[in-house]
Amino acid sequence: MANHDHIATHDAHAHEDGMDKKRIWSVFFILLALTALEFLIALGFVHHWGILQKGTFVNVIYIILTLVKAFYIVAFFMHLKFEKSSFIVCCAIVFIFIIYFIALMLIEGDFLLGAFQSHPLYPNK
């Protein structure tokens, strides 16, 4: 019986540093605000009001907002923020490579789009 009480108190103390209801709601509202900002940029600034033009700048804004949302999801809901620093560094290296590959795909896609549209045998318009 004493072993059970020890395990129960250990489990109660193990989750004190984790997520509580206040932190869950604050992360939820941060993610909601970032999503609302993405919709405002996409539907308001780009399409409705025409303040921003589709292009590299808008793509960079979307990518940055998406990466910030991914950070919050991974850090809080997957409990990575509460892990040891060596594990966080390993995950961060993978995250940096993913960002690098996204940048490479955007650069390569922009080149291929320009190369195929200007080709005289295969007009793409």
Beta strands, then each sheet from edge to edge (+ up, - down):
end
